[in-house]
Every structure is written in structure tokens, then in C-alpha cells.
Amino acid sequence: MPPPHKAMTPAQPVSRRDILGIGTLTACGFGLPEQLGAETDSGETELPQQIEQLEQKYVGTFSIKAHRLDADGHFSLRPQTVLPTASTCKLFVLCELFRQAEEGTIDLRAPISWKPEFYRGGDGVLRAMIPGQDLSIHNMAVLMMIVSDNIATATLVDLVGPDNVNRTMKSWGFAATNIFDGLPGGPNAAEMKQPVSTAHDLCTLMQRIYRHDVLTPESCDEIIRIMRAQRCNDMLPRYVPVGEDWGNAKSWIANKTGYGACRVEVGVVKTAEVTFSLAMFFRPHQPPANRLKCLADYPPVLAMAAACHAVYKGLALSQGTG
């Protein structure tokens, strides 16, 4: 028998794991607990006003694009603003990897290792391992996406070529996207530029992946499958009623998170009520005093989680949000 669902007070953050216990009730129409909406609900406040209130509360600026994939409905706020992507640029690298695999240039089953010059700090697990051991290229890409491994990213950027990533993104219509030489790190870190993109480019890319409009259906589905296994879940998945099962579940979130000068989320959300693609940036006007980026109560993370939930509710309840 599963353990009874624990009682939660408004002072406790609700994780994606907590949502497992209430997701079924939500899908059946019982709605979200009041505490999940506490950050964004304000009577009959419209979505643009809710986002403005969050900007004031958390002292920062959002850039957002969301597009329903199952009906009419969208929401945009500064979607063309070019901003640093942090780790969401790894989605562009993944797309180029699959493109080259389709072309026959790369065999995703082939072994690959990582070199000392690809060492990066920050997120991931390879920095704790001994260099020289092989993974398949495919599994290196999985590490890049689901635990945001920066060494795996540097390895794959070197494999596919950053110029090829940029060329492919431009050919797909994403003129504002540029990964330059990949995520800064290694001996030339000081000379490297931060990858950039826009909410428009990221959201549209996810929309096209979901609809199989780029790459083959098999490649698009595998990108979604990998992104459904994402382990960084403090923002977009935090208050949206979807559990952690990335297998055959009918409701799911496929996302990629970025922590940097901006907090960034990109992904597709599929719930009982709505399916939509989303890209969101939040740039604090000044870095908060607490610089521990992975804390669940880090202010920019809370801002993103609340705004993602507000967009989800706005799209789920409206057929034509402007």
C-alpha cells in the first residue's frame, strides 16, 4: 500500500514529487491546491497583469512565448529580446547531433570519451568521473540534457562543430540564435561569448520538434523522450500537474532548464487540459543576495515557477490569450 499523501502547509514548497500525489485528482477535475496558485492568483487578474506583478515582486524582467499545440491560444511578452540562454543552448546542440546522424555523418551508437580540455565546472556528473572511459554518443547526449552535464556538452559541441549548429539554426529560421563556441569554459573561457537566443526561437523550435517539422519523426520523438527525463525540475514542472513518469504517461513535460545571467526554461507541456510549447527567460535586475543557484527557494527560480504556472493556467482556461 502506498504511503498516505503528506499534509502540506503554505510554507512548504511543492515539488514535482509532491505533485505525483495530486496529479490524478487534478486531471479528474478537482483542480490545483490553493497553495499552488498562491503566487499568481489575484482574483480575476489577467495573465499579463499576473506576470507584471511577478516582475515587481521578484525585481526582474520576463521574456516569454507560449503557443498552444492542441487549440488556438498563445501568450507573448518581449519574445524577440535576445538573451543569454545558459544551458538551454544544449537543445540546439542536440538537434544538430540528430541532424548529422540522419545525414550519416555521426553514428549515435559509436563510443566517445571526454578529454581534459573539455573539463567544465557547474552542472553534471562527468567531472566526478575519470576521463578516458567511453560512452555511446547517444548516452553522452542524454547526460548533456537530463543532468545538464557541461563536460558532455563541450564534448558534443566539439564533435558536431559550433558553426554547424549555428548554420542549421539559421537555415531553420532562427536568426537570433547563436551558440558561438559553446558554453564558456576551459582554458579559453575568458574569450568565449555566452550563447544567445530569444523566447520566440526557442518556443518555435519546440513547437516544430513536437510537430515533426524538423528532422525525421523518429529523431523528433527521441528528442522529446530525452527531454521528458530532465532532472532539473524546480521551475517549469514545479507547479504544473504532471508527475515524473517519462514512459507512456499521457501527461508529461519535456523541458530543458538554464541557470545563468537569466533563468531559462524551454519545453512542451502536455496535461489533461492543455498542450503547449513554452520558452521563458527571467533576468533579475540585480543578483539576489543568495547566490546558491540550485536552492528551491532561490528568488529567480520562484519567479520562473510562478510565471510558468500562470502561463499554464492562462492557456488552459483561454482559447485566445494575447
N, C-alpha and C positions, 0 to 999 in steps of 0.2 A: 504494500500500500504506500503511495507517495506521501511524503510528509505534508501536513496541513500548511496552507499558504500563510506565511507570517503576516501579522498585522504591521501596517506601515503608518508612520506619522508624517505630517507635513515636513518635519525637519530632516527626514531621511531621503537621500537621493534615490530615484528608482532606476535600476539598471535594466539592461536588456534581459538579464536573467530573471529579474523580478517580473518582467512583463510576460514571461512564459506562463506564469500562473494566472494571468488575467487576459491573455490574448484571445483565448477561445470565447470568453464571455463577451469581449469587445466585438468579435466577429459575429456573434449571435445578436448583437444589437443592444447590449447592456451599457455600452459607452465606456469612456475612459474614467478612471477615478478622478475626483476633483483635483487632487494634488498634481496630476499630470498637466492639467490645463491652467494651473495657478499662475504660471509665468506669463501666459499670453492671453488668457481670457479677461476681458474687461467689458462686461455687459454685452452689448451688440457691436462692439468695436470692430471696424472693418480691418482686413488684413494689412493694408498699407499703414494704418494708424498703429496697429499692434507692432509692426516692425519699427516704426518711428519711436514708439515707447521703449522698445528694447535697445535701440541705439542710444537713447538718452540714459537709460538705466545703466548700461554697460560702457558708455562713453566710447563709442566706436561707430564705424560705418559698414553697412552691409552692401554687397553686390550680389544680386540673386536672379536666377532664371529658373522657372519651373514650368513644365509642359505636360498636360495630361496626355496619356497614351491610349486611354480607353474611351474618351469622350472629349467634347470641347472643354477648354479651360486652360488658363495659363496665368502666370504671375511674373512680372519683371520689375526689377529695381536696379538701375545702373548696370545693365547686363553687358555693356560694351567696355566697361572700365578695365584696363589692362593691369593685372595684379600678379604678385608672385604666387606661384602655385604650391610651393612646398612639395610634399610627396605625391600630390595628385598628378604631377607630371609623369609619374610611373605608368599611368594609363596610356599615355602616348607611346611610351617605350614598348609596352605590351602589345599594342596594336601593330606597331612596326615589326615586332618579332613574329607575330602571326602572319603578317603580310609576306615577310620573307620566307616563312615556312611554306605558305601556299605557293610561292614562286619557285620553291625548290632550292633556295639558297641555303636554308638552315634546316637541319633535321632536329626537331624538338626532342627526340629520344637520345640524341648524341650526348656524351658526357662532357662536362665542363667544370673547371675548378676556378678558384679565385686567387688572384695574385696579391702580394704585399702592397703593391702600388694602388690597389683598389680598396685598401682599408679606409673605412669611414666610421666616424663616431655616430652617435644618435641611435635610431631605431634598428632593430634586427637581432639576429641570433648568430650570424656567421662570425662576428667579431669575437665571440667567445669560443670559437672552434679553431682547430689547427688548419692553416692553409694547406692546400695540396690534395685534399680529398675531393672526389668527383661527385657531382650531382648531374642528373639529366638537365638539359637546358630548360625543359618544361618545368621541372621542380624548382630550378633557380628562379624562374618567373613567378611561381607560386609564392616563394619566400619574399620576393620583391613586393608582392601585392598584399598578402594576408597578414604578414607581420612587418611590412614596410621596410624590409631589410635594405639598408643603404649600400652594403658591400655587393649584394646581389644586383642592385640597380647599376652600380658602376661597372660590374662585370658585363651586364647585358647591354648597357649603352656602348661599351667598347665593342661588343660583338656586332650589334646592328648598325652602329655609326650614328652619331647625333645628327649629322647632316641629312641622313636618310629619314630619320624621324621627322625633322622639320619639313623636308620636301614632301613627304607623304601627307602631313597635316595641311600644308598649303594646298596640295592637289585635292584634298577633300573639302576645301573651302574655309579652313580655319586660319585666316590670315593673321590673327593677333597672337597665335600660339608660337612659342619659340623655346625650346629646351636648352639652347646654346650648346654647352659642352656637358650637360647633365647636372646633377646635383653637385654643388661645390663641395670639394673635399680633396684629400690627398696633398701632395707637395705643391700643387698649383692652385690651391683653394682660393688664395687672396686675389688671383687674377680671373677667377671664374664668375660669371654672372648667374643670378638666380633665374631659373626658368619662369616664364610668364604665360598667362593666358587670360581668358575672360569667362565670366559665367555663361555667356552666350555660346562660346566654343565648346566648353566642357559639357553643358547640358545637351547641346545639339549632338555632340559625339555619342553620348549615352543613348539618346533617342534613336540614332541611326544604328547603333550596335543592337539595341533591343529589337529593332525592326528589320535587322539583317540587311541594311542598306550599305554597309561597308563590309568588306571581306565576305567569306562564304558563311552560310548559316551555321555550319559546324564550328567555325572559328568564333563567330559572334556568341554562340551559345556557350562555348568554353570560356570565353572572357567573362560572361555573366556568371557562370558557375564558380570560377575562381573568386570573383568579387563577392559572391554570396558567402564565402568563407572568411571574409575580413574579420580580424580580431580587434580592431580599434573601433570601439562602439560607443564612445561617450557622447557623440554629437547626433548625427542623423538618426541612428537607431534607438537613441536613448528613450524617447517618449512616444515613438510610433509603435502601434500594437502588432509587432511581429516578433516571433521567437527566434531562436538561434539555429534552427534546423535548416541547413542549406541543401538538403537532399531533394525529396519530392514534395516538400511542403507547398501548398497553394499560395500562401502568403510569405513574402520574403523581401529582403533588402539586399541589393548588390551595390556596394559602395567602396569608395577609396577616400581616405582621410589625409589631410595635410596639416602639419604643425610647423609654423614658421612665423614670419612677419605678419601673415594672415593665418587665421584658422580657415580651413577649406574643406568642403565636402562635395563629392560628385557621386551620382548613382542613380539607380532606378528603384523605386518603391512600389511594391505590389501588395496591397492589402485587400480585404474583403470589400472595402468601399471604393477604392481608387487605385489606379496605376499611373505613375508619373515619373518623368526624369527630372533631376534637380541638380543644379550647381549653385553653391553658396560660398561667398567669402565674407569674413568679418575681420576688419582691421581695427585694432584698438588705437585710439588717438595717442595714448601713451601706454607703454608696457605696464601691466599691473604689478604691484609690489611683490606678489607671489609669482615667482618665475618658474615654479615646478610644473612643467607643461602637461604632465600626464595625470595630475590630480583631477578627480572627477568634479571638484568644485572650483576649478580654475575659472575665473570670470569669463574669458573669451569662450571657453568650452560651454559654459552655461548659456551664454548668449546664443551660440550656434544651436545648441539643443532646443532651446525655447523657440527660436526662429524656425527651425526645421519642423517642429511640431505645429507651429502656427500655419505654415505653408501647407502642411499635410491636411490640417482641418479645413483651411480655406478652400483647397481644391476639392476635398471630399464633399463639401457642402455646397459647392457652386459649380455650375456648368460653364461659367464665363468670367472668371476673375481677371481683372485688368492689371 
